[in-house]
Amino acid sequence: MGDTAIRHIALLGFEKRFVPSQHYVYMFLVKWQDLSEKVVYRRFTEIYEFHKTLKEMFPIEAGDINPESRVIPHLPAPRWFDGQRAAESRQGALSEYLHTLLALPTKISRCPHLLNFFKVRPDDLKLPTDSQAKKPETYLMPKDGRGNAADITGPLILQTYRAIATYEKSSPSEMAVTAGDVVDVVEKSESGWWFCQTKARRGWVPASFLEPLDSPDEAEDPEPNYAGEPYIAIKGYTAVEDDEVSLSEGDAIEVIHKLLDGWWVVRKEDATGYFPSMYLQRAGQDPAQAPRPARGRGAPPRRSTIRNAQSIHQRARKRLSQDAYRRNSVRFLQQQRGRQSPRQASPQTPPRAKPQPAVPPRPSADLILHRCSESTKRKLAPAI
């Protein structure tokens, strides 16, 4: 299937390059309808020329005939001197521009002019060399999507990781690594696939094949959340390892630990186990807005399945066992149920009064005399 449409364009940030002279290029992750993902680099002057041509192609939608009919978003013109501050400050506007552009009618959002502009060029595959001058400086887009210059105070030093084993790529968008290779991580996807680059190559690498240089532990791994987040399985998976869980498409579960290697700990009733995050979708999320796995890439391999792994660290990574997850989960759920349904003290019923024997009415004097003998009558008569 060809690149017939673009699903999403994410602005990753920009690079400050020094060859042949100092200039700035923006980095875009382009996600195509065929589920392929490509990284392209464009100067802002190129983007603005693309914008001007698009307006000429669609004068009605550009508001040239009637300003009230304009749907093509505005884009600020390049400045006479585009420095680093300008490159930083326009990131928010550029992200919003692309988001609005892709939401336009298909005659615009799928026009050949737009599709061709974001296709991979030979220059996108050729990484700049740092042998002639300074190494390019990379500035990543803030996580909240705002390109405020105050958010970036200097060049962002990409995190450096080391490959613990050899990985052979299985799709064109991936990057092969050899044990001992050192790579810079540009993006850490929740799926467990990380976009990495070296001096000569770039592509997606399983996070399980990488380790930090200073410690075996991943400092960015969050703590478990035993309250759980509701998710739905969008693809079935049959457990291969004992500590994994099998789910069918449509199963509802709770995620209690989101690990960066793409294998999340999920809970179904009281059972827990690892499950590929790329096969999950947040409950209630619009399927059209949910992230879709890239073509040719399935769930990344787990660290425990990698053969001949060679770490530079003396100790292994700290990981909880599934037994520990289950115990902690059950304990948490029991505490929650106890708080939600406190034992109600039933009002004590007072003891029933012991029935008292009925007191017969006092007989009259005549009746007493009638029942007594004649001798007794004579004795009682004065008293009565």
KOLLO-496880 format. One line per 3 residues: number of its first residue (from 1); their letters; for each residue y, z, x of C-alpha. Coordinates in nm, 3 decimals, padded with zeros to 5 digits. Layout:
BEGIN
NUM> A> Y,Z,X  ...
//
This chain:
BEGIN
1> MGD> 00.000,00.000,00.000  00.343,-00.088,00.133  00.656,00.122,00.152
4> TAI> 00.759,00.034,-00.206  00.980,00.333,-00.278  01.121,00.646,-00.121
7> RHI> 01.028,00.978,-00.282  01.255,01.202,-00.079  01.484,01.203,00.224
10> ALL> 01.534,01.533,00.405  01.812,01.577,00.658  01.656,01.770,00.945
13> GFE> 01.972,01.796,01.154  02.133,01.593,01.428  02.105,01.526,01.801
16> KRF> 02.378,01.513,02.059  02.284,01.237,02.301  02.441,01.141,02.630
19> VPS> 02.294,00.794,02.700  02.454,00.543,02.727  02.749,00.767,02.634
22> QHY> 02.791,01.082,02.433  02.719,01.027,02.062  02.552,01.192,01.764
25> VYM> 02.258,01.076,01.553  02.124,01.232,01.234  01.752,01.300,01.195
28> FLV> 01.595,01.216,00.858  01.241,01.283,00.736  01.170,00.995,00.496
31> KWQ> 00.884,01.050,00.251  00.753,00.727,00.100  00.571,00.664,-00.224
34> DLS> 00.246,00.588,-00.037  00.261,00.950,00.093  00.351,00.847,00.448
37> EKV> 00.628,01.040,00.624  00.851,00.892,00.892  01.133,01.036,01.104
40> VYR> 01.429,00.804,01.157  01.758,00.845,01.345  02.091,00.702,01.226
43> RFT> 02.451,00.728,01.342  02.704,00.819,01.077  02.890,00.494,01.132
46> EIY> 02.568,00.310,01.039  02.531,00.522,00.727  02.886,00.451,00.620
49> EFH> 02.843,00.075,00.670  02.527,00.096,00.459  02.730,00.277,00.192
52> KTL> 03.004,00.011,00.189  02.752,-00.272,00.153  02.577,-00.087,-00.130
55> KEM> 02.906,-00.062,-00.318  02.967,-00.434,-00.275  02.619,-00.509,-00.413
58> FPI> 02.678,-00.295,-00.724  03.050,-00.314,-00.806  03.010,-00.177,-01.160
61> EAG> 02.810,00.126,-01.046  03.061,00.169,-00.759  03.348,00.197,-01.010
64> DIN> 03.533,-00.108,-00.877  03.571,-00.250,-01.229  03.603,00.074,-01.421
67> PES> 03.629,00.400,-01.227  03.467,00.587,-01.517  03.150,00.382,-01.471
70> RVI> 03.095,00.494,-01.114  02.754,00.649,-01.041  02.723,00.572,-00.670
73> PHL> 02.823,00.894,-00.491  03.121,00.919,-00.263  03.083,00.943,00.114
76> PAP> 03.366,01.046,00.347  03.473,00.783,00.597  03.411,00.839,00.971
79> RWF> 03.689,01.005,01.162  03.876,00.845,01.446  03.701,01.083,01.681
82> DGQ> 03.369,01.218,01.563  03.293,01.530,01.763  03.033,01.799,01.722
85> RAA> 03.230,01.990,01.460  03.254,01.678,01.244  02.882,01.611,01.285
88> ESR> 02.804,01.966,01.174  03.047,01.988,00.883  02.937,01.667,00.709
91> QGA> 02.567,01.764,00.687  02.603,01.923,00.344  02.786,01.621,00.201
94> LSE> 02.532,01.386,00.357  02.237,01.574,00.206  02.398,01.573,-00.137
97> YLH> 02.478,01.201,-00.104  02.115,01.110,-00.033  01.983,01.335,-00.310
100> TLL> 02.215,01.171,-00.564  02.140,00.823,-00.433  01.765,00.855,-00.486
103> ALP> 01.820,00.981,-00.841  02.004,00.661,-00.943  01.837,00.382,-01.147
106> TKI> 01.559,00.199,-00.964  01.766,-00.115,-00.921  01.974,00.089,-00.675
109> SRC> 01.734,00.355,-00.546  01.465,00.094,-00.478  01.680,-00.197,-00.374
112> PHL> 01.576,-00.376,-00.050  01.904,-00.277,00.116  01.824,00.094,00.082
115> LNF> 01.455,00.064,00.164  01.517,-00.146,00.476  01.785,00.089,00.603
118> FKV> 01.545,00.384,00.613  01.243,00.201,00.750  01.133,00.290,01.101
121> RPD> 01.303,00.087,01.376  01.182,00.041,01.734  01.460,00.275,01.850
124> DLK> 01.323,00.550,01.623  00.995,00.544,01.816  01.163,00.541,02.156
127> LPT> 01.267,00.890,02.252  01.578,00.922,02.467  01.507,01.008,02.827
130> DSQ> 01.667,01.304,02.998  01.617,01.171,03.349  01.955,01.001,03.379
133> AKK> 02.182,01.275,03.252  02.151,01.576,03.026  01.866,01.634,02.787
136> PET> 01.962,01.567,02.422  02.067,01.875,02.231  01.905,01.925,01.889
139> YLM> 02.083,02.098,01.601  01.864,02.167,01.299  01.992,02.182,00.943
142> PKD> 02.021,02.541,00.812  01.735,02.638,00.579  01.969,02.683,00.283
145> GRG> 02.069,02.317,00.310  02.435,02.387,00.382  02.591,02.216,00.674
148> NAA> 02.868,02.464,00.743  02.987,02.451,01.101  02.997,02.828,01.109
151> DIT> 02.619,02.833,01.068  02.566,02.657,01.400  02.737,02.796,01.706
154> GPL> 02.554,02.603,01.975  02.263,02.374,02.048  01.947,02.493,01.878
157> ILQ> 01.674,02.542,02.134  01.355,02.414,01.978  01.058,02.648,01.992
160> TYR> 00.807,02.557,02.259  00.435,02.587,02.199  00.123,02.514,02.400
163> AIA> -00.187,02.327,02.281  -00.500,02.544,02.306  -00.739,02.248,02.267
166> TYE> -00.746,01.870,02.253  -00.662,01.715,01.918  -00.724,01.348,01.837
169> KSS> -00.494,01.213,01.570  -00.645,01.064,01.256  -00.337,00.889,01.112
172> PSE> -00.039,00.700,01.261  00.204,00.980,01.169  00.014,01.238,01.375
175> MAV> 00.040,01.307,01.748  -00.255,01.365,01.976  -00.238,01.657,02.219
178> TAG> -00.449,01.769,02.513  -00.530,02.130,02.595  -00.239,02.267,02.796
181> DVV> 00.022,02.024,02.661  00.360,02.181,02.592  00.545,02.054,02.284
184> DVV> 00.874,02.127,02.107  00.839,02.209,01.737  01.100,02.038,01.520
187> EKS> 00.968,02.139,01.177  00.711,02.392,01.057  00.571,02.272,00.725
190> ESG> 00.404,02.518,00.488  00.105,02.282,00.482  00.013,02.391,00.836
193> WWF> 00.118,02.057,00.988  00.407,02.089,01.233  00.629,01.803,01.347
196> CQT> 00.637,01.815,01.727  00.775,01.610,02.008  00.738,01.568,02.381
199> KAR> 00.941,01.353,02.618  00.746,01.041,02.520  00.588,01.108,02.179
202> RGW> 00.643,01.270,01.842  00.433,01.332,01.533  00.249,01.587,01.320
205> VPA> 00.012,01.836,01.487  -00.205,02.106,01.322  -00.042,02.445,01.376
208> SFL> -00.385,02.594,01.447  -00.398,02.398,01.775  -00.073,02.553,01.899
211> EPL> 00.016,02.896,02.033  00.347,03.055,02.136  00.405,03.085,02.509
214> DSP> 00.506,03.451,02.510  00.244,03.600,02.275  -00.072,03.500,02.090
217> DEA> 00.081,03.623,01.764  00.306,03.410,01.545  00.622,03.615,01.509
220> EDP> 00.734,03.423,01.199  00.421,03.502,00.995  00.537,03.708,00.695
223> EPN> 00.379,04.031,00.583  00.121,04.024,00.301  00.261,04.045,-00.050
226> YAG> -00.006,04.214,-00.259  00.205,04.177,-00.573  00.106,03.811,-00.549
229> EPY> 00.281,03.485,-00.640  00.126,03.272,-00.918  00.002,02.929,-00.807
232> IAI> -00.215,02.652,-00.949  -00.477,02.456,-00.754  -00.382,02.087,-00.770
235> KGY> -00.693,01.983,-00.581  -01.036,02.140,-00.568  -01.181,02.275,-00.247
238> TAV> -01.529,02.410,-00.168  -01.540,02.697,00.079  -01.695,02.615,00.416
241> EDD> -01.653,02.951,00.589  -01.755,03.290,00.448  -01.396,03.411,00.436
244> EVS> -01.273,03.113,00.230  -01.261,03.079,-00.148  -01.369,02.784,-00.364
247> LSE> -01.133,02.665,-00.637  -01.140,02.384,-00.888  -00.842,02.176,-00.987
250> GDA> -00.633,02.370,-01.238  -00.753,02.716,-01.135  -00.482,02.981,-01.152
253> IEV> -00.463,03.224,-00.861  -00.219,03.451,-00.681  -00.106,03.400,-00.321
256> IHK> -00.088,03.729,-00.133  -00.029,03.608,00.225  00.142,03.286,00.334
259> LLD> 00.034,03.211,00.690  00.205,02.943,00.896  -00.120,02.769,00.988
262> GWW> -00.142,02.641,00.630  -00.436,02.859,00.522  -00.307,03.111,00.271
265> VVR> -00.486,03.418,00.145  -00.529,03.391,-00.231  -00.657,03.632,-00.493
268> KED> -00.862,03.543,-00.800  -00.930,03.853,-01.004  -01.042,04.104,-00.737
271> ATG> -01.178,03.845,-00.488  -00.970,03.717,-00.194  -01.014,03.437,00.059
274> YFP> -00.845,03.162,00.258  -00.743,02.841,00.080  -00.546,02.532,00.199
277> SMY> -00.182,02.573,00.099  -00.135,02.196,00.063  -00.371,02.204,-00.238
280> LQR> -00.157,02.459,-00.424  00.145,02.426,-00.647  00.369,02.704,-00.769
283> AGQ> 00.293,02.792,-01.132  00.546,02.641,-01.370  00.675,02.392,-01.114
286> DPA> 00.734,02.036,-01.226  00.452,01.826,-01.075  00.706,01.554,-00.988
289> QAP> 00.901,01.803,-00.777  00.599,01.958,-00.607  00.530,01.864,-00.244
292> RPA> 00.251,01.612,-00.211  00.017,01.589,00.086  00.094,01.304,00.321
295> RGR> -00.137,01.006,00.317  -00.422,01.030,00.564  -00.381,01.403,00.623
298> GAP> -00.598,01.663,00.460  -00.605,02.035,00.515  -00.548,02.119,00.883
301> PRR> -00.844,02.263,01.074  -00.866,02.640,01.099  -00.835,02.815,01.434
304> STI> -01.184,02.963,01.394  -01.338,02.613,01.379  -01.178,02.481,01.699
307> RNA> -01.425,02.443,01.984  -01.336,02.502,02.349  -01.006,02.670,02.260
310> QSI> -00.831,02.790,02.577  -00.557,03.046,02.530  -00.330,03.167,02.808
313> HQR> -00.315,03.513,02.654  -00.552,03.795,02.732  -00.585,03.926,02.378
316> ARK> -00.659,03.747,02.053  -00.422,03.709,01.763  -00.389,03.997,01.521
319> RLS> -00.542,03.901,01.190  -00.659,04.104,00.893  -01.018,04.058,00.780
322> QDA> -01.093,03.957,00.422  -01.246,04.301,00.371  -00.910,04.453,00.461
325> YRR> -00.728,04.213,00.228  -00.964,04.303,-00.058  -00.934,04.678,-00.004
328> NSV> -00.555,04.662,00.016  -00.539,04.431,-00.285  -00.764,04.648,-00.501
331> RFL> -00.571,04.960,-00.400  -00.241,04.793,-00.485  -00.364,04.669,-00.822
334> QQQ> -00.501,05.010,-00.911  -00.167,05.171,-00.827  00.016,04.912,-01.036
337> RGR> -00.212,04.963,-01.333  -00.165,05.337,-01.299  00.213,05.299,-01.312
340> QSP> 00.209,05.056,-01.602  -00.038,05.258,-01.815  00.024,05.628,-01.745
343> RQA> -00.221,05.864,-01.906  -00.073,05.994,-02.226  -00.133,06.369,-02.278
346> SPQ> -00.276,06.402,-02.628  -00.112,06.677,-02.837  -00.340,06.977,-02.858
349> TPP> -00.469,07.054,-03.204  -00.436,07.423,-03.283  -00.775,07.590,-03.340
352> RAK> -00.877,07.608,-03.698  -00.837,07.952,-03.841  -01.163,08.129,-03.898
355> PQP> -01.214,08.155,-04.274  -01.182,08.507,-04.398  -01.435,08.632,-04.655
358> AVP> -01.299,08.642,-05.001  -01.193,08.991,-05.113  -01.330,09.060,-05.456
361> PRP> -01.087,09.199,-05.708  -01.083,09.572,-05.747  -01.294,09.669,-06.047
364> SAD> -01.126,09.855,-06.329  -01.190,10.226,-06.395  -01.383,10.152,-06.713
367> LIL> -01.616,09.916,-06.530  -01.682,10.175,-06.260  -01.769,10.439,-06.510
370> HRC> -01.990,10.198,-06.701  -02.199,10.126,-06.386  -02.240,10.489,-06.276
373> SES> -02.494,10.738,-06.391  -02.400,11.006,-06.638  -02.380,11.277,-06.370
376> TKR> -02.160,11.063,-06.150  -01.940,10.977,-06.443  -01.870,11.347,-06.499
379> KLA> -01.777,11.393,-06.130  -01.554,11.085,-06.112  -01.390,11.109,-06.442
382> PAI> -01.119,11.359,-06.333  -01.043,11.150,-06.023  -01.029,10.830,-06.214
//
